[in-house]
Amino acid sequence: MCDVAELYETANSAASMGCGCSYELYVQKLTREIDLTASHLTPDEAAALQEYARQKGDYAPDADEGHLEGFCCHGIEYGCCPAGCEAPEEDEGESEDEEAARIALNEEIMAEIEAEEELARLSAISVRDAQVLDRISSIRRRLAA
């Protein structure tokens, strides 16, 4: 059986890297790390890890995708985000160039997030495939013996 506390601490360390001061971003990254780690475990071990993470309090698979008023999508106050997120100004309209640049940046960020999620998905599939192939090999060895 796996040590869920050790797996949680490994996921916690990975999630802490690059999250800056944003608790919301940390929670998103931790949840993603826990789910990725759980995808490599047996169903019972995965459930134990996710329950342990829930008890620790920062695991939020059902977190609402919305964000708070005055904060960008990264959970950081407008004007303080290292990604350059600025509060939308109601009085002044964006110029076409600024809007195009903002849209391009958002598309770039979304593409990066989607690529990370696809990589995690493919990694989980690869691990499951390896487990199936290992099981097939062990059955073949038993039948050959």
N, C-alpha and C positions, 0 to 999 in steps of 0.2 A: 504494500500500500504506500502511496506517496505521502509526503509530509506537506499538508496544505499550508501550514504557516510559512514554511520555507518557500513554497511556490508563490504564495502571496507576497512575500518580501521581495522576491525576484521581480515580480510584475510591478510592485510598488516602486522599486529602484528604476526600472525601465520607464515607467510613466512619469517619474519625477524629472527625468532628463528633458530639457527643452520646454518645460511648461511655464517657465517664468514664475510670475506671482499669481497667475490666474488659477483659482481653485476649480472653476468650471472646466477649464482645459485639462487640468490634472485628473478630474473625475472622468472625463471622456477618455483620456489616454489609459487610465487605470482599468476602466471597464473593458476597453478594447484589448488590453494586455491579458486580463483575467479570462476573457472569452477565447482569445487565441490559445492561451495555455490550456484551458479546459478542452479545447477541440483536439488536443493531443492525448487526452486521458481517456480512461474507460468511463462509461456513463456514470457509474457510482462515484468515482474519484472526481469527475467534473462537477457533479452536483455538490459534493462535499466542499470543493474549492470555492464554488460560487456562493454557497451558503456561508462559509467562513468569511468571504469578502463582504457579503451583505452585513454580517454581524459587525465587521470592522467599521462600516458606515460610509465608505467612500465609493462603493460599487453601486452603479445606478443604471442597469440595463434598460429600465423603463423611463429614463429621464425625458422630460418634455424637451423637444427640439427648440422651443421658443426661447427668447432671451429677454432679460430684464430691460426696462426702460432706462436709457442713459448708458447702456453697455453695448459693446459690439458683439458680434457672434462668437468671439473668443472669450467673452466674460470679463473683459477689461473695459474700464471707463473710456469713453470716446476721448480722443486726443492723447491718451497714454499708451495705446496699443502699439507694440513694436512693428506690427504689420501695416501701420499707417491708417488705421480706421478712424475716420472723423465723423462727428455727429452730422446727420443730415440737416441742412439748413432749410427752414421752411420759407424764409423770405426771399432768398436768392436762389435762382435756378442754376444748375450746373451748366457750364459751357459744353458744347458737343464733344470737345477734346477731352475734358475732364471726365465726362460720363463714359466715353469710349475707353479711357484708361482704367476707370474704376471697374467697368464691366470686364475688361481684359484681365485685370488682376483677380477679380472674383472667379472668373473661369479658370485661371491658372491655379488658384488655390483649390478649387473644387476638383480639378483634374488630378492634382497631387493627392488629395484625400482619397479620391476614387482609386487611384493607382495603389495606395497603401492598403486599402480595403481589399482590392483584387489580389494583391500579393498575399495578404493574410488568408484569404479564401483559398487560393491555390496551394498555399502551404498546408492548410488543414486538409485539403483533398489529398495532397501528397502523403501526409502522415497516415491518413486512413487507408490509402492504397497500399502503403508499405505494410501496415498491420494485416491487411487481407492477404497480401502475398506471403508474408511470414506464416500466417496460419495455413495457407495452402501448402507451403513447403513442408511444414511440420506434419500435415496429414499425409502428404506423399511419402515422407520418410517413414512414417508409421506403417503405411500400406506396403512399402518396399521391404520392410523388415520382417 
